[in-house]
Amino acid sequence: MVIEDKKVTEVCKLGQGEKVCRYLGFGQGHWQCLLGTPYQKVIDERVLQGEMKAKGINCAGPRSN
């Protein structure tokens, strides 16, 4: 699901360190929410292993966009 630029900063917290939503992704020229996709499990595992700075879960996923 494509995320508009305003929501990327206000909801996804881009640029705010650990508060940034872990499911925020960029591909095909736009921001995307990866919550509820096959990438979610990989992202969660990387957070648990300390491999990601972004640790937030800032929305209900693509349905809230």
PDB file of N, CA, C, O and CB in Angstrom:
ATOM      1  N   MET A   1       0.842  -1.173   0.000  1.00  0.00           N
ATOM      2  CA  MET A   1       0.000   0.000   0.000  1.00  0.00           C
ATOM      3  C   MET A   1       0.887   1.237   0.000  1.00  0.00           C
ATOM      4  O   MET A   1       1.795   1.349   0.824  1.00  0.00           O
ATOM      5  CB  MET A   1      -0.958  -0.003   1.213  1.00  0.00           C
ATOM      6  N   VAL A   2       0.636   2.156  -0.906  1.00  0.00           N
ATOM      7  CA  VAL A   2       1.395   3.398  -1.022  1.00  0.00           C
ATOM      8  C   VAL A   2       1.009   4.338   0.128  1.00  0.00           C
ATOM      9  O   VAL A   2      -0.162   4.446   0.490  1.00  0.00           O
ATOM     10  CB  VAL A   2       1.138   4.076  -2.405  1.00  0.00           C
ATOM     11  N   ILE A   3       2.009   5.012   0.691  1.00  0.00           N
ATOM     12  CA  ILE A   3       1.796   5.965   1.783  1.00  0.00           C
ATOM     13  C   ILE A   3       2.141   7.360   1.272  1.00  0.00           C
ATOM     14  O   ILE A   3       3.199   7.558   0.675  1.00  0.00           O
ATOM     15  CB  ILE A   3       2.659   5.596   3.044  1.00  0.00           C
ATOM     16  N   GLU A   4       1.269   8.311   1.499  1.00  0.00           N
ATOM     17  CA  GLU A   4       1.531   9.688   1.075  1.00  0.00           C
ATOM     18  C   GLU A   4       2.620  10.308   1.944  1.00  0.00           C
ATOM     19  O   GLU A   4       2.783   9.937   3.106  1.00  0.00           O
ATOM     20  CB  GLU A   4       0.240  10.537   1.143  1.00  0.00           C
ATOM     21  N   ASP A   5       3.364  11.255   1.373  1.00  0.00           N
ATOM     22  CA  ASP A   5       4.515  11.865   2.050  1.00  0.00           C
ATOM     23  C   ASP A   5       4.167  12.449   3.417  1.00  0.00           C
ATOM     24  O   ASP A   5       4.946  12.296   4.357  1.00  0.00           O
ATOM     25  CB  ASP A   5       5.101  12.950   1.180  1.00  0.00           C
ATOM     26  N   LYS A   6       3.029  13.109   3.552  1.00  0.00           N
ATOM     27  CA  LYS A   6       2.649  13.726   4.821  1.00  0.00           C
ATOM     28  C   LYS A   6       2.526  12.666   5.921  1.00  0.00           C
ATOM     29  O   LYS A   6       2.963  12.899   7.048  1.00  0.00           O
ATOM     30  CB  LYS A   6       1.321  14.496   4.669  1.00  0.00           C
ATOM     31  N   LYS A   7       1.947  11.528   5.614  1.00  0.00           N
ATOM     32  CA  LYS A   7       1.771  10.464   6.603  1.00  0.00           C
ATOM     33  C   LYS A   7       3.118   9.846   6.985  1.00  0.00           C
ATOM     34  O   LYS A   7       3.291   9.397   8.118  1.00  0.00           O
ATOM     35  CB  LYS A   7       0.823   9.380   6.060  1.00  0.00           C
ATOM     36  N   VAL A   8       4.064   9.818   6.056  1.00  0.00           N
ATOM     37  CA  VAL A   8       5.388   9.249   6.343  1.00  0.00           C
ATOM     38  C   VAL A   8       6.056   9.979   7.496  1.00  0.00           C
ATOM     39  O   VAL A   8       6.710   9.351   8.329  1.00  0.00           O
ATOM     40  CB  VAL A   8       6.282   9.308   5.098  1.00  0.00           C
ATOM     41  N   THR A   9       5.902  11.292   7.555  1.00  0.00           N
ATOM     42  CA  THR A   9       6.522  12.047   8.651  1.00  0.00           C
ATOM     43  C   THR A   9       5.639  12.111   9.888  1.00  0.00           C
ATOM     44  O   THR A   9       6.146  12.019  11.006  1.00  0.00           O
ATOM     45  CB  THR A   9       6.849  13.453   8.193  1.00  0.00           C
ATOM     46  N   GLU A  10       4.327  12.266   9.717  1.00  0.00           N
ATOM     47  CA  GLU A  10       3.433  12.437  10.862  1.00  0.00           C
ATOM     48  C   GLU A  10       3.108  11.125  11.580  1.00  0.00           C
ATOM     49  O   GLU A  10       3.098  11.086  12.811  1.00  0.00           O
ATOM     50  CB  GLU A  10       2.153  13.087  10.408  1.00  0.00           C
ATOM     51  N   VAL A  11       2.849  10.072  10.845  1.00  0.00           N
ATOM     52  CA  VAL A  11       2.432   8.805  11.448  1.00  0.00           C
ATOM     53  C   VAL A  11       3.591   7.820  11.540  1.00  0.00           C
ATOM     54  O   VAL A  11       3.819   7.211  12.586  1.00  0.00           O
ATOM     55  CB  VAL A  11       1.291   8.187  10.645  1.00  0.00           C
ATOM     56  N   CYS A  12       4.319   7.672  10.441  1.00  0.00           N
ATOM     57  CA  CYS A  12       5.421   6.692  10.404  1.00  0.00           C
ATOM     58  C   CYS A  12       6.676   7.201  11.106  1.00  0.00           C
ATOM     59  O   CYS A  12       7.597   6.430  11.375  1.00  0.00           O
ATOM     60  CB  CYS A  12       5.757   6.337   8.959  1.00  0.00           C
ATOM     61  N   LYS A  13       6.711   8.494  11.400  1.00  0.00           N
ATOM     62  CA  LYS A  13       7.792   9.119  12.181  1.00  0.00           C
ATOM     63  C   LYS A  13       9.161   9.082  11.505  1.00  0.00           C
ATOM     64  O   LYS A  13      10.182   8.971  12.183  1.00  0.00           O
ATOM     65  CB  LYS A  13       7.894   8.446  13.512  1.00  0.00           C
ATOM     66  N   LEU A  14       9.189   9.174  10.180  1.00  0.00           N
ATOM     67  CA  LEU A  14      10.458   9.176   9.455  1.00  0.00           C
ATOM     68  C   LEU A  14      11.382  10.257  10.004  1.00  0.00           C
ATOM     69  O   LEU A  14      10.971  11.405  10.168  1.00  0.00           O
ATOM     70  CB  LEU A  14      10.221   9.390   7.949  1.00  0.00           C
ATOM     71  N   GLY A  15      12.625   9.890  10.287  1.00  0.00           N
ATOM     72  CA  GLY A  15      13.617  10.819  10.809  1.00  0.00           C
ATOM     73  C   GLY A  15      13.634  10.932  12.326  1.00  0.00           C
ATOM     74  O   GLY A  15      14.327  11.792  12.868  1.00  0.00           O
ATOM     75  N   GLN A  16      12.879  10.073  13.027  1.00  0.00           N
ATOM     76  CA  GLN A  16      12.790  10.172  14.476  1.00  0.00           C
ATOM     77  C   GLN A  16      13.402   8.963  15.192  1.00  0.00           C
ATOM     78  O   GLN A  16      12.892   8.521  16.222  1.00  0.00           O
ATOM     79  CB  GLN A  16      11.345  10.329  14.884  1.00  0.00           C
ATOM     80  N   GLY A  17      14.479   8.442  14.648  1.00  0.00           N
ATOM     81  CA  GLY A  17      15.229   7.366  15.311  1.00  0.00           C
ATOM     82  C   GLY A  17      14.418   6.109  15.549  1.00  0.00           C
ATOM     83  O   GLY A  17      13.770   5.600  14.635  1.00  0.00           O
ATOM     84  N   GLU A  18      14.452   5.606  16.774  1.00  0.00           N
ATOM     85  CA  GLU A  18      13.763   4.362  17.109  1.00  0.00           C
ATOM     86  C   GLU A  18      12.246   4.458  16.954  1.00  0.00           C
ATOM     87  O   GLU A  18      11.578   3.431  16.831  1.00  0.00           O
ATOM     88  CB  GLU A  18      14.099   3.961  18.520  1.00  0.00           C
ATOM     89  N   LYS A  19      11.690   5.668  16.958  1.00  0.00           N
ATOM     90  CA  LYS A  19      10.243   5.850  16.816  1.00  0.00           C
ATOM     91  C   LYS A  19       9.747   5.548  15.400  1.00  0.00           C
ATOM     92  O   LYS A  19       8.552   5.337  15.195  1.00  0.00           O
ATOM     93  CB  LYS A  19       9.864   7.271  17.194  1.00  0.00           C
ATOM     94  N   VAL A  20      10.654   5.528  14.427  1.00  0.00           N
ATOM     95  CA  VAL A  20      10.255   5.260  13.045  1.00  0.00           C
ATOM     96  C   VAL A  20       9.591   3.889  12.965  1.00  0.00           C
ATOM     97  O   VAL A  20      10.062   2.925  13.568  1.00  0.00           O
ATOM     98  CB  VAL A  20      11.478   5.333  12.087  1.00  0.00           C
ATOM     99  N   CYS A  21       8.509   3.813  12.226  1.00  0.00           N
ATOM    100  CA  CYS A  21       7.811   2.543  12.069  1.00  0.00           C
ATOM    101  C   CYS A  21       8.713   1.530  11.362  1.00  0.00           C
ATOM    102  O   CYS A  21       9.251   1.794  10.286  1.00  0.00           O
ATOM    103  CB  CYS A  21       6.497   2.739  11.283  1.00  0.00           C
ATOM    104  N   ARG A  22       8.857   0.395  11.979  1.00  0.00           N
ATOM    105  CA  ARG A  22       9.712  -0.659  11.406  1.00  0.00           C
ATOM    106  C   ARG A  22       9.190  -1.165  10.068  1.00  0.00           C
ATOM    107  O   ARG A  22       9.953  -1.752   9.300  1.00  0.00           O
ATOM    108  CB  ARG A  22       9.826  -1.825  12.377  1.00  0.00           C
ATOM    109  N   TYR A  23       7.930  -0.958   9.773  1.00  0.00           N
ATOM    110  CA  TYR A  23       7.324  -1.482   8.548  1.00  0.00           C
ATOM    111  C   TYR A  23       7.315  -0.492   7.391  1.00  0.00           C
ATOM    112  O   TYR A  23       6.737  -0.775   6.342  1.00  0.00           O
ATOM    113  CB  TYR A  23       5.926  -1.913   8.831  1.00  0.00           C
ATOM    114  N   LEU A  24       7.940   0.653   7.567  1.00  0.00           N
ATOM    115  CA  LEU A  24       8.031   1.643   6.503  1.00  0.00           C
ATOM    116  C   LEU A  24       9.080   1.194   5.495  1.00  0.00           C
ATOM    117  O   LEU A  24      10.235   0.953   5.847  1.00  0.00           O
ATOM    118  CB  LEU A  24       8.377   3.045   7.073  1.00  0.00           C
ATOM    119  N   GLY A  25       8.669   1.085   4.256  1.00  0.00           N
ATOM    120  CA  GLY A  25       9.586   0.668   3.202  1.00  0.00           C
ATOM    121  C   GLY A  25       9.505   1.610   2.020  1.00  0.00           C
ATOM    122  O   GLY A  25       8.536   2.355   1.876  1.00  0.00           O
ATOM    123  N   PHE A  26      10.519   1.580   1.176  1.00  0.00           N
ATOM    124  CA  PHE A  26      10.528   2.412  -0.020  1.00  0.00           C
ATOM    125  C   PHE A  26      10.850   1.532  -1.209  1.00  0.00           C
ATOM    126  O   PHE A  26      11.857   0.823  -1.215  1.00  0.00           O
ATOM    127  CB  PHE A  26      11.549   3.578   0.106  1.00  0.00           C
ATOM    128  N   GLY A  27       9.999   1.578  -2.209  1.00  0.00           N
ATOM    129  CA  GLY A  27      10.241   0.798  -3.415  1.00  0.00           C
ATOM    130  C   GLY A  27       9.359   1.277  -4.543  1.00  0.00           C
ATOM    131  O   GLY A  27       8.281   1.823  -4.308  1.00  0.00           O
ATOM    132  N   GLN A  28       9.803   1.079  -5.744  1.00  0.00           N
ATOM    133  CA  GLN A  28       9.077   1.481  -6.943  1.00  0.00           C
ATOM    134  C   GLN A  28       8.728   2.971  -6.924  1.00  0.00           C
ATOM    135  O   GLN A  28       7.690   3.382  -7.442  1.00  0.00           O
ATOM    136  CB  GLN A  28       7.807   0.652  -7.087  1.00  0.00           C
ATOM    137  N   GLY A  29       9.601   3.764  -6.323  1.00  0.00           N
ATOM    138  CA  GLY A  29       9.443   5.211  -6.338  1.00  0.00           C
ATOM    139  C   GLY A  29       8.515   5.803  -5.305  1.00  0.00           C
ATOM    140  O   GLY A  29       8.198   6.989  -5.387  1.00  0.00           O
ATOM    141  N   HIS A  30       8.057   5.010  -4.316  1.00  0.00           N
ATOM    142  CA  HIS A  30       7.165   5.558  -3.291  1.00  0.00           C
ATOM    143  C   HIS A  30       7.299   4.788  -1.979  1.00  0.00           C
ATOM    144  O   HIS A  30       7.826   3.676  -1.944  1.00  0.00           O
ATOM    145  CB  HIS A  30       5.707   5.523  -3.776  1.00  0.00           C
ATOM    146  N   TRP A  31       6.802   5.414  -0.883  1.00  0.00           N
ATOM    147  CA  TRP A  31       6.798   4.790   0.437  1.00  0.00           C
ATOM    148  C   TRP A  31       5.689   3.756   0.497  1.00  0.00           C
ATOM    149  O   TRP A  31       4.630   3.929  -0.106  1.00  0.00           O
ATOM    150  CB  TRP A  31       6.620   5.847   1.554  1.00  0.00           C
ATOM    151  N   GLN A  32       5.943   2.671   1.234  1.00  0.00           N
ATOM    152  CA  GLN A  32       4.975   1.594   1.366  1.00  0.00           C
ATOM    153  C   GLN A  32       4.917   1.103   2.799  1.00  0.00           C
ATOM    154  O   GLN A  32       5.915   1.158   3.518  1.00  0.00           O
ATOM    155  CB  GLN A  32       5.318   0.443   0.424  1.00  0.00           C
ATOM    156  N   CYS A  33       3.746   0.620   3.221  1.00  0.00           N
ATOM    157  CA  CYS A  33       3.597  -0.021   4.516  1.00  0.00           C
ATOM    158  C   CYS A  33       3.743  -1.529   4.313  1.00  0.00           C
ATOM    159  O   CYS A  33       3.025  -2.123   3.508  1.00  0.00           O
ATOM    160  CB  CYS A  33       2.219   0.337   5.176  1.00  0.00           C
ATOM    161  N   LEU A  34       4.664  -2.139   5.037  1.00  0.00           N
ATOM    162  CA  LEU A  34       4.943  -3.564   4.888  1.00  0.00           C
ATOM    163  C   LEU A  34       4.314  -4.411   5.985  1.00  0.00           C
ATOM    164  O   LEU A  34       4.527  -5.623   6.029  1.00  0.00           O
ATOM    165  CB  LEU A  34       6.427  -3.791   4.872  1.00  0.00           C
ATOM    166  N   LEU A  35       3.532  -3.781   6.882  1.00  0.00           N
ATOM    167  CA  LEU A  35       2.821  -4.518   7.923  1.00  0.00           C
ATOM    168  C   LEU A  35       1.751  -5.377   7.255  1.00  0.00           C
ATOM    169  O   LEU A  35       1.001  -4.898   6.404  1.00  0.00           O
ATOM    170  CB  LEU A  35       2.189  -3.547   8.980  1.00  0.00           C
ATOM    171  N   GLY A  36       1.689  -6.629   7.642  1.00  0.00           N
ATOM    172  CA  GLY A  36       0.710  -7.538   7.067  1.00  0.00           C
ATOM    173  C   GLY A  36       1.135  -8.146   5.741  1.00  0.00           C
ATOM    174  O   GLY A  36       0.337  -8.801   5.071  1.00  0.00           O
ATOM    175  N   THR A  37       2.393  -7.930   5.358  1.00  0.00           N
ATOM    176  CA  THR A  37       2.930  -8.514   4.124  1.00  0.00           C
ATOM    177  C   THR A  37       3.900  -9.636   4.493  1.00  0.00           C
ATOM    178  O   THR A  37       4.217  -9.811   5.669  1.00  0.00           O
ATOM    179  CB  THR A  37       3.642  -7.426   3.244  1.00  0.00           C
ATOM    180  N   PRO A  38       4.371 -10.388   3.516  1.00  0.00           N
ATOM    181  CA  PRO A  38       5.360 -11.428   3.810  1.00  0.00           C
ATOM    182  C   PRO A  38       6.656 -10.886   4.441  1.00  0.00           C
ATOM    183  O   PRO A  38       7.397 -11.646   5.064  1.00  0.00           O
ATOM    184  CB  PRO A  38       5.695 -12.170   2.540  1.00  0.00           C
ATOM    185  N   TYR A  39       6.933  -9.593   4.286  1.00  0.00           N
ATOM    186  CA  TYR A  39       8.142  -8.989   4.853  1.00  0.00           C
ATOM    187  C   TYR A  39       8.042  -8.785   6.359  1.00  0.00           C
ATOM    188  O   TYR A  39       9.068  -8.639   7.022  1.00  0.00           O
ATOM    189  CB  TYR A  39       8.421  -7.661   4.181  1.00  0.00           C
ATOM    190  N   GLN A  40       6.837  -8.772   6.916  1.00  0.00           N
ATOM    191  CA  GLN A  40       6.642  -8.481   8.335  1.00  0.00           C
ATOM    192  C   GLN A  40       7.452  -9.415   9.226  1.00  0.00           C
ATOM    193  O   GLN A  40       8.108  -8.946  10.156  1.00  0.00           O
ATOM    194  CB  GLN A  40       5.170  -8.581   8.691  1.00  0.00           C
ATOM    195  N   LYS A  41       7.428 -10.696   8.979  1.00  0.00           N
ATOM    196  CA  LYS A  41       8.152 -11.661   9.814  1.00  0.00           C
ATOM    197  C   LYS A  41       9.660 -11.397   9.790  1.00  0.00           C
ATOM    198  O   LYS A  41      10.322 -11.462  10.826  1.00  0.00           O
ATOM    199  CB  LYS A  41       7.862 -13.097   9.341  1.00  0.00           C
ATOM    200  N   VAL A  42      10.190 -11.104   8.626  1.00  0.00           N
ATOM    201  CA  VAL A  42      11.624 -10.818   8.486  1.00  0.00           C
ATOM    202  C   VAL A  42      11.987  -9.546   9.250  1.00  0.00           C
ATOM    203  O   VAL A  42      13.000  -9.501   9.947  1.00  0.00           O
ATOM    204  CB  VAL A  42      12.012 -10.676   6.992  1.00  0.00           C
ATOM    205  N   ILE A  43      11.155  -8.519   9.112  1.00  0.00           N
ATOM    206  CA  ILE A  43      11.403  -7.255   9.802  1.00  0.00           C
ATOM    207  C   ILE A  43      11.371  -7.458  11.315  1.00  0.00           C
ATOM    208  O   ILE A  43      12.258  -6.987  12.027  1.00  0.00           O
ATOM    209  CB  ILE A  43      10.364  -6.196   9.381  1.00  0.00           C
ATOM    210  N   ASP A  44      10.348  -8.161  11.804  1.00  0.00           N
ATOM    211  CA  ASP A  44      10.242  -8.407  13.245  1.00  0.00           C
ATOM    212  C   ASP A  44      11.460  -9.173  13.768  1.00  0.00           C
ATOM    213  O   ASP A  44      11.962  -8.867  14.849  1.00  0.00           O
ATOM    214  CB  ASP A  44       8.955  -9.187  13.559  1.00  0.00           C
ATOM    215  N   GLU A  45      11.925 -10.137  13.034  1.00  0.00           N
ATOM    216  CA  GLU A  45      13.098 -10.924  13.440  1.00  0.00           C
ATOM    217  C   GLU A  45      14.347 -10.036  13.489  1.00  0.00           C
ATOM    218  O   GLU A  45      15.154 -10.145  14.412  1.00  0.00           O
ATOM    219  CB  GLU A  45      13.322 -12.111  12.464  1.00  0.00           C
ATOM    220  N   ARG A  46      14.497  -9.167  12.502  1.00  0.00           N
ATOM    221  CA  ARG A  46      15.654  -8.258  12.490  1.00  0.00           C
ATOM    222  C   ARG A  46      15.629  -7.303  13.676  1.00  0.00           C
ATOM    223  O   ARG A  46      16.679  -6.986  14.236  1.00  0.00           O
ATOM    224  CB  ARG A  46      15.689  -7.458  11.184  1.00  0.00           C
ATOM    225  N   VAL A  47      14.445  -6.841  14.064  1.00  0.00           N
ATOM    226  CA  VAL A  47      14.329  -5.960  15.234  1.00  0.00           C
ATOM    227  C   VAL A  47      14.733  -6.725  16.489  1.00  0.00           C
ATOM    228  O   VAL A  47      15.494  -6.210  17.308  1.00  0.00           O
ATOM    229  CB  VAL A  47      12.879  -5.406  15.376  1.00  0.00           C
ATOM    230  N   LEU A  48      14.232  -7.954  16.649  1.00  0.00           N
ATOM    231  CA  LEU A  48      14.571  -8.772  17.819  1.00  0.00           C
ATOM    232  C   LEU A  48      16.070  -9.045  17.920  1.00  0.00           C
ATOM    233  O   LEU A  48      16.611  -9.148  19.020  1.00  0.00           O
ATOM    234  CB  LEU A  48      13.814 -10.092  17.769  1.00  0.00           C
ATOM    235  N   GLN A  49      16.734  -9.161  16.784  1.00  0.00           N
ATOM    236  CA  GLN A  49      18.172  -9.428  16.773  1.00  0.00           C
ATOM    237  C   GLN A  49      19.005  -8.151  16.853  1.00  0.00           C
ATOM    238  O   GLN A  49      20.233  -8.210  16.792  1.00  0.00           O
ATOM    239  CB  GLN A  49      18.543 -10.197  15.524  1.00  0.00           C
ATOM    240  N   GLY A  50      18.350  -7.001  16.989  1.00  0.00           N
ATOM    241  CA  GLY A  50      19.070  -5.739  17.127  1.00  0.00           C
ATOM    242  C   GLY A  50      19.682  -5.226  15.853  1.00  0.00           C
ATOM    243  O   GLY A  50      20.626  -4.437  15.893  1.00  0.00           O
ATOM    244  N   GLU A  51      19.166  -5.657  14.718  1.00  0.00           N
ATOM    245  CA  GLU A  51      19.737  -5.278  13.429  1.00  0.00           C
ATOM    246  C   GLU A  51      19.086  -4.046  12.807  1.00  0.00           C
ATOM    247  O   GLU A  51      19.523  -3.582  11.754  1.00  0.00           O
ATOM    248  CB  GLU A  51      19.624  -6.425  12.479  1.00  0.00           C
ATOM    249  N   MET A  52      18.049  -3.515  13.445  1.00  0.00           N
ATOM    250  CA  MET A  52      17.357  -2.350  12.891  1.00  0.00           C
ATOM    251  C   MET A  52      17.255  -1.246  13.928  1.00  0.00           C
ATOM    252  O   MET A  52      17.030  -1.506  15.110  1.00  0.00           O
ATOM    253  CB  MET A  52      15.959  -2.736  12.390  1.00  0.00           C
ATOM    254  N   LYS A  53      17.421  -0.014  13.472  1.00  0.00           N
ATOM    255  CA  LYS A  53      17.256   1.135  14.357  1.00  0.00           C
ATOM    256  C   LYS A  53      15.766   1.452  14.535  1.00  0.00           C
ATOM    257  O   LYS A  53      15.328   1.772  15.640  1.00  0.00           O
ATOM    258  CB  LYS A  53      18.012   2.365  13.796  1.00  0.00           C
ATOM    259  N   ALA A  54      14.993   1.366  13.457  1.00  0.00           N
ATOM    260  CA  ALA A  54      13.554   1.642  13.514  1.00  0.00           C
ATOM    261  C   ALA A  54      12.854   0.518  14.269  1.00  0.00           C
ATOM    262  O   ALA A  54      12.997  -0.656  13.928  1.00  0.00           O
ATOM    263  CB  ALA A  54      12.956   1.796  12.083  1.00  0.00           C
ATOM    264  N   LYS A  55      12.086   0.894  15.311  1.00  0.00           N
ATOM    265  CA  LYS A  55      11.443  -0.128  16.137  1.00  0.00           C
ATOM    266  C   LYS A  55       9.959   0.130  16.368  1.00  0.00           C
ATOM    267  O   LYS A  55       9.285  -0.673  17.015  1.00  0.00           O
ATOM    268  CB  LYS A  55      12.142  -0.220  17.461  1.00  0.00           C
ATOM    269  N   GLY A  56       9.444   1.239  15.848  1.00  0.00           N
ATOM    270  CA  GLY A  56       8.049   1.583  16.075  1.00  0.00           C
ATOM    271  C   GLY A  56       7.078   0.689  15.322  1.00  0.00           C
ATOM    272  O   GLY A  56       7.414   0.075  14.310  1.00  0.00           O
ATOM    273  N   ILE A  57       5.862   0.640  15.853  1.00  0.00           N
ATOM    274  CA  ILE A  57       4.721   0.039  15.166  1.00  0.00           C
ATOM    275  C   ILE A  57       3.657   1.127  15.258  1.00  0.00           C
ATOM    276  O   ILE A  57       2.927   1.208  16.246  1.00  0.00           O
ATOM    277  CB  ILE A  57       4.244  -1.376  15.822  1.00  0.00           C
ATOM    278  N   ASN A  58       3.573   1.960  14.230  1.00  0.00           N
ATOM    279  CA  ASN A  58       2.871   3.216  14.357  1.00  0.00           C
ATOM    280  C   ASN A  58       1.463   3.282  13.777  1.00  0.00           C
ATOM    281  O   ASN A  58       0.828   4.334  13.851  1.00  0.00           O
ATOM    282  CB  ASN A  58       3.663   4.236  13.739  1.00  0.00           C
ATOM    283  N   CYS A  59       0.966   2.217  13.215  1.00  0.00           N
ATOM    284  CA  CYS A  59      -0.391   2.245  12.681  1.00  0.00           C
ATOM    285  C   CYS A  59      -0.930   0.826  12.584  1.00  0.00           C
ATOM    286  O   CYS A  59      -0.276  -0.130  13.001  1.00  0.00           O
ATOM    287  CB  CYS A  59      -0.426   2.936  11.299  1.00  0.00           C
ATOM    288  N   ALA A  60      -2.102   0.705  12.043  1.00  0.00           N
ATOM    289  CA  ALA A  60      -2.730  -0.608  11.896  1.00  0.00           C
ATOM    290  C   ALA A  60      -2.386  -1.274  10.565  1.00  0.00           C
ATOM    291  O   ALA A  60      -2.972  -2.296  10.208  1.00  0.00           O
ATOM    292  CB  ALA A  60      -4.235  -0.478  12.025  1.00  0.00           C
ATOM    293  N   GLY A  61      -1.445  -0.698   9.841  1.00  0.00           N
ATOM    294  CA  GLY A  61      -1.036  -1.298   8.586  1.00  0.00           C
ATOM    295  C   GLY A  61      -1.768  -0.743   7.390  1.00  0.00           C
ATOM    296  O   GLY A  61      -2.418   0.298   7.485  1.00  0.00           O
ATOM    297  N   PRO A  62      -1.669  -1.429   6.259  1.00  0.00           N
ATOM    298  CA  PRO A  62      -2.206  -0.919   4.994  1.00  0.00           C
ATOM    299  C   PRO A  62      -3.681  -0.522   5.042  1.00  0.00           C
ATOM    300  O   PRO A  62      -4.081   0.402   4.333  1.00  0.00           O
ATOM    301  CB  PRO A  62      -2.020  -1.946   3.937  1.00  0.00           C
ATOM    302  N   ARG A  63      -4.489  -1.182   5.845  1.00  0.00           N
ATOM    303  CA  ARG A  63      -5.913  -0.861   5.882  1.00  0.00           C
ATOM    304  C   ARG A  63      -6.174   0.546   6.433  1.00  0.00           C
ATOM    305  O   ARG A  63      -7.218   1.137   6.155  1.00  0.00           O
ATOM    306  CB  ARG A  63      -6.654  -1.891   6.725  1.00  0.00           C
ATOM    307  N   SER A  64      -5.223   1.086   7.219  1.00  0.00           N
ATOM    308  CA  SER A  64      -5.435   2.406   7.802  1.00  0.00           C
ATOM    309  C   SER A  64      -4.976   3.530   6.883  1.00  0.00           C
ATOM    310  O   SER A  64      -5.168   4.703   7.204  1.00  0.00           O
ATOM    311  CB  SER A  64      -4.714   2.505   9.123  1.00  0.00           C
ATOM    312  N   ASN A  65      -4.380   3.199   5.761  1.00  0.00           N
ATOM    313  CA  ASN A  65      -3.844   4.215   4.854  1.00  0.00           C
ATOM    314  C   ASN A  65      -4.910   4.834   3.995  1.00  0.00           C
ATOM    315  O   ASN A  65      -4.616   5.707   3.180  1.00  0.00           O
ATOM    316  CB  ASN A  65      -2.782   3.627   3.980  1.00  0.00           C
TER     317      ASN A  65
END
